Amino acid sequence: MSCTRTPGPAPAPPTATALAPPQDIGTIPPAVDLTGSWTTGSGPGEPAVPTVLVNVQCPYHAAAWMISQRGDSIQAWSFPASMDQGATPKEPPKVNRPATGRISGVEVKIDDPASHYRLRYDAESHHLRGTLNGTPFWAVRVVVNRPACPAVP
């Protein structure tokens, strides 16, 4: 008597959660300097280029995620898109406190009370990928091209 086995369903591709670095990222010297401005997103739509060029017009400021790295220590600030408002702002300025973390090799962990990033730097694409609060997240370096703008009265 012979038996034949039919193949089962193909395994699902790994999720961003599965690709995210572990909670303990270790203590390997940093493999990259992440300092600079990044554009971020989740799910589809991740750019295929290492650096995105964004052309903006006066008085617009594109949203940005800024990272400052010193050794293995990281600080990150999120800035929403905004418009220049003249001499008197419509809203009082908000204090933007940085999220803090560190990098070990290419593994990145950044936290503040509301945000928990678990990321890995991809040397081939030059992107950061992983999770933000357990959901898929990506970041790509960004250069903002803004023309010289006249002073706002």
Secondary structure, DSSP 8 states (H G I E B T S, - for coil): ---------------HHHHS--S-------SS---EEEEEE-SS---SSSEEEEE--TTEE--EEEEEEETTEEEEEEE--EE---SS-SS-------EEEEEETTEEEEE-SS-EEEEEEETTTTEEEEEETTEEEEEEEEEEE--------
